[in-house]
Amino acid sequence: MNKKLKLWDATMLVMGSMIGSGIFIVSADMMRNLGSGYWLIVVWIITGIMTVAAALSYGELSAMFPKAGGQYTYITEIFGKRLGFLYGWGMFTVIQTGTIAAVAVAFGKFSAYLFPALNDAAPLFQSGEFKITWIQILGIAVILLLTYINTRGVESGKLLQNIFTGSKIVALLGLIFLGFILVKESFWSGNMSFGWDSFNNLVKDDKGNYLKLGWESISEATLFGGIAAAMVGSVFSSVAWENVTFVSGEIENPQKNVVKAMVLGTISVMLLYLLVNFVYLNALDRDSIAFAANDRVAVAASEKMFGSVGTIIMAVLVMISTFGCVNGIVLAGARVFQTMAKDGLFLKSAIENNKNGVPEKSLWMQGIWASLLALSGQYGDLLDMISFVIVLFYMITVFGVIYMRIKQPDAERSYKTWLYPVTPIIYLLIGTAFCVLLFIYKPNYTWPGLILILIGLPVYYIINSRKSESQ
């Protein structure tokens, strides 16, 4: 592969893939689960520690296996093809394509602030609960457009990524700066008055729906469930940084630049996320965060800062953010499926590069499946179910660092995990706590996703049996 991506490009890919629609939305649901500005910040800090610890750990593996495929390659090389296939299966069916669909449709939803006709238009098709809207069609158009641009060569995708990532970083910094200057009435002290020993949660009805009836005190034990549920949102907003490992084969000096990009990118994004949440807590009271219309807490904060024009300002920012995010994920994901195809675990046609040196057929397979998920409208439910599995695969990969130190202590490592073994152990401990708490308090977020991934096992054995017959 041509080494066309420099350290700056790789860092922009990390940051651009991470910053999508999540940071503008998830804090509303997090506040409903936590009921406290203190705990909202604590959960973001925990997520930040997890994310950076994982990036530092992945760096060692990226130095050992500096080729395309990233996390899929690490899992396959360390634990074998079967587990590697299950990760790749999850990537194609939901993790990568579902994220593309969700972020692209978010672009469409925020476009409706600029073009209200998108919201007012009747569905193109409706049968019972299933419907196809113009917002979905706009999301699909974004997916297909960015897929096409990325088939024109990595230079095209890189340029687009750098422009849009740079734009949204500058816009976020502006939002953070103005968030403490333009807000006339600060709610910071009120939001932070619900302290460490004051645990609150929203009252729910018999069906488990939140009610606007106020807050009730909860026990420390129940708080753990609230933290786990809140972390689903912060974790979803903080994933996809590993996308840079998928394109290792196209990065200059990948042994050094991949880890640098991951560490610089994740630290920068998590600091931005923390500061944006400071703005929310300064501009809005607890109920305004928890009950922001359609969970669009960023829009509510922007309206407080800029008045009615704030809605338009935030809509444009989110459109820039989501467009750049989809581009980064589209660019990176297809390289995983190409690597799987080379291992005989995906469609053979995904192996080929086109005249521009990129896996065009792999890109279109990814784009078409993501478009179908966007059309189905089920991507949101799928991503809720898969959050647990994403963290599980992160944990498996991070454990791979420890496993390889034991199995191959003398192997060449141009980069070694900082503060090993403390760093990977920190991630494994937090990740384990998160997964266990989800199992206990939110089983609907765990079992369905696990079953979806395990469906890949018979697919793996079918593929292998056919390979055996053809030999």
FENRA-V266317 format. One record per residue. N is the residue number from 1. RES is the residue in one small letter. NEAR is the number of other C-alpha atoms within 8 Angstrom. Layout:
n | res | near
N | RES | NEAR
N | RES | NEAR
//
This chain:
n | res | near
1 | m | 5
2 | n | 6
3 | k | 9
4 | k | 9
5 | l | 11
6 | k | 10
7 | l | 12
8 | w | 8
9 | d | 10
10 | a | 14
11 | t | 13
12 | m | 13
13 | l | 15
14 | v | 17
15 | m | 14
16 | g | 15
17 | s | 16
18 | m | 13
19 | i | 14
20 | g | 16
21 | s | 12
22 | g | 11
23 | i | 11
24 | f | 11
25 | i | 12
26 | v | 12
27 | s | 16
28 | a | 14
29 | d | 12
30 | m | 14
31 | m | 15
32 | r | 10
33 | n | 12
34 | l | 15
35 | g | 14
36 | s | 15
37 | g | 13
38 | y | 11
39 | w | 11
40 | l | 12
41 | i | 10
42 | v | 8
43 | v | 12
44 | w | 13
45 | i | 9
46 | i | 8
47 | t | 12
48 | g | 11
49 | i | 9
50 | m | 12
51 | t | 11
52 | v | 11
53 | a | 12
54 | a | 13
55 | a | 13
56 | l | 14
57 | s | 14
58 | y | 12
59 | g | 15
60 | e | 15
61 | l | 10
62 | s | 17
63 | a | 15
64 | m | 10
65 | f | 9
66 | p | 11
67 | k | 12
68 | a | 14
69 | g | 16
70 | g | 18
71 | q | 10
72 | y | 12
73 | t | 12
74 | y | 13
75 | i | 15
76 | t | 13
77 | e | 8
78 | i | 8
79 | f | 8
80 | g | 9
81 | k | 9
82 | r | 9
83 | l | 10
84 | g | 13
85 | f | 14
86 | l | 13
87 | y | 11
88 | g | 12
89 | w | 10
90 | g | 12
91 | m | 10
92 | f | 11
93 | t | 10
94 | v | 13
95 | i | 12
96 | q | 11
97 | t | 15
98 | g | 16
99 | t | 11
100 | i | 13
101 | a | 16
102 | a | 11
103 | v | 13
104 | a | 15
105 | v | 14
106 | a | 11
107 | f | 13
108 | g | 12
109 | k | 9
110 | f | 12
111 | s | 12
112 | a | 12
113 | y | 10
114 | l | 8
115 | f | 7
116 | p | 8
117 | a | 7
118 | l | 10
119 | n | 7
120 | d | 6
121 | a | 8
122 | a | 5
123 | p | 9
124 | l | 8
125 | f | 7
126 | q | 9
127 | s | 6
128 | g | 5
129 | e | 5
130 | f | 8
131 | k | 10
132 | i | 12
133 | t | 11
134 | w | 10
135 | i | 12
136 | q | 12
137 | i | 10
138 | l | 10
139 | g | 15
140 | i | 14
141 | a | 8
142 | v | 10
143 | i | 15
144 | l | 11
145 | l | 8
146 | l | 11
147 | t | 14
148 | y | 8
149 | i | 10
150 | n | 14
151 | t | 13
152 | r | 9
153 | g | 11
154 | v | 13
155 | e | 7
156 | s | 10
157 | g | 13
158 | k | 10
159 | l | 8
160 | l | 10
161 | q | 14
162 | n | 11
163 | i | 8
164 | f | 13
165 | t | 15
166 | g | 9
167 | s | 9
168 | k | 11
169 | i | 8
170 | v | 8
171 | a | 9
172 | l | 10
173 | l | 9
174 | g | 8
175 | l | 9
176 | i | 11
177 | f | 8
178 | l | 10
179 | g | 12
180 | f | 9
181 | i | 7
182 | l | 8
183 | v | 12
184 | k | 5
185 | e | 5
186 | s | 9
187 | f | 11
188 | w | 10
189 | s | 7
190 | g | 8
191 | n | 13
192 | m | 10
193 | s | 8
194 | f | 13
195 | g | 9
196 | w | 7
197 | d | 5
198 | s | 7
199 | f | 15
200 | n | 11
201 | n | 12
202 | l | 14
203 | v | 11
204 | k | 9
205 | d | 8
206 | d | 5
207 | k | 5
208 | g | 6
209 | n | 7
210 | y | 8
211 | l | 9
212 | k | 6
213 | l | 6
214 | g | 7
215 | w | 9
216 | e | 8
217 | s | 8
218 | i | 9
219 | s | 7
220 | e | 7
221 | a | 6
222 | t | 8
223 | l | 11
224 | f | 9
225 | g | 13
226 | g | 10
227 | i | 12
228 | a | 13
229 | a | 13
230 | a | 14
231 | m | 13
232 | v | 11
233 | g | 13
234 | s | 15
235 | v | 10
236 | f | 9
237 | s | 13
238 | s | 13
239 | v | 9
240 | a | 9
241 | w | 14
242 | e | 12
243 | n | 15
244 | v | 15
245 | t | 12
246 | f | 16
247 | v | 14
248 | s | 15
249 | g | 12
250 | e | 11
251 | i | 15
252 | e | 10
253 | n | 6
254 | p | 13
255 | q | 12
256 | k | 10
257 | n | 13
258 | v | 17
259 | v | 15
260 | k | 11
261 | a | 14
262 | m | 16
263 | v | 11
264 | l | 9
265 | g | 13
266 | t | 14
267 | i | 10
268 | s | 9
269 | v | 11
270 | m | 11
271 | l | 8
272 | l | 10
273 | y | 10
274 | l | 11
275 | l | 9
276 | v | 11
277 | n | 10
278 | f | 8
279 | v | 12
280 | y | 12
281 | l | 14
282 | n | 13
283 | a | 15
284 | l | 13
285 | d | 12
286 | r | 12
287 | d | 7
288 | s | 10
289 | i | 16
290 | a | 13
291 | f | 8
292 | a | 12
293 | a | 7
294 | n | 4
295 | d | 13
296 | r | 11
297 | v | 15
298 | a | 10
299 | v | 12
300 | a | 14
301 | a | 12
302 | s | 13
303 | e | 12
304 | k | 11
305 | m | 12
306 | f | 9
307 | g | 9
308 | s | 7
309 | v | 8
310 | g | 13
311 | t | 13
312 | i | 10
313 | i | 9
314 | m | 11
315 | a | 13
316 | v | 10
317 | l | 10
318 | v | 13
319 | m | 11
320 | i | 11
321 | s | 15
322 | t | 15
323 | f | 13
324 | g | 15
325 | c | 15
326 | v | 15
327 | n | 14
328 | g | 14
329 | i | 13
330 | v | 15
331 | l | 13
332 | a | 12
333 | g | 13
334 | a | 12
335 | r | 14
336 | v | 14
337 | f | 14
338 | q | 15
339 | t | 11
340 | m | 13
341 | a | 14
342 | k | 10
343 | d | 7
344 | g | 8
345 | l | 10
346 | f | 11
347 | l | 8
348 | k | 8
349 | s | 8
350 | a | 13
351 | i | 12
352 | e | 9
353 | n | 9
354 | n | 9
355 | k | 5
356 | n | 9
357 | g | 10
358 | v | 12
359 | p | 15
360 | e | 11
361 | k | 9
362 | s | 14
363 | l | 15
364 | w | 9
365 | m | 8
366 | q | 13
367 | g | 13
368 | i | 9
369 | w | 10
370 | a | 13
371 | s | 12
372 | l | 8
373 | l | 13
374 | a | 16
375 | l | 10
376 | s | 9
377 | g | 8
378 | q | 8
379 | y | 14
380 | g | 9
381 | d | 7
382 | l | 11
383 | l | 12
384 | d | 9
385 | m | 14
386 | i | 15
387 | s | 14
388 | f | 13
389 | v | 11
390 | i | 9
391 | v | 10
392 | l | 10
393 | f | 9
394 | y | 9
395 | m | 11
396 | i | 9
397 | t | 12
398 | v | 14
399 | f | 10
400 | g | 11
401 | v | 13
402 | i | 10
403 | y | 8
404 | m | 10
405 | r | 8
406 | i | 7
407 | k | 6
408 | q | 7
409 | p | 7
410 | d | 4
411 | a | 5
412 | e | 5
413 | r | 8
414 | s | 9
415 | y | 9
416 | k | 8
417 | t | 11
418 | w | 7
419 | l | 6
420 | y | 8
421 | p | 8
422 | v | 7
423 | t | 14
424 | p | 15
425 | i | 8
426 | i | 10
427 | y | 14
428 | l | 11
429 | l | 8
430 | i | 9
431 | g | 12
432 | t | 8
433 | a | 8
434 | f | 10
435 | c | 12
436 | v | 8
437 | l | 12
438 | l | 15
439 | f | 11
440 | i | 8
441 | y | 9
442 | k | 11
443 | p | 9
444 | n | 7
445 | y | 14
446 | t | 15
447 | w | 10
448 | p | 10
449 | g | 14
450 | l | 10
451 | i | 8
452 | l | 9
453 | i | 12
454 | l | 8
455 | i | 8
456 | g | 12
457 | l | 10
458 | p | 7
459 | v | 8
460 | y | 12
461 | y | 8
462 | i | 8
463 | i | 9
464 | n | 8
465 | s | 8
466 | r | 8
467 | k | 8
468 | s | 7
469 | e | 6
470 | s | 5
471 | q | 4
//
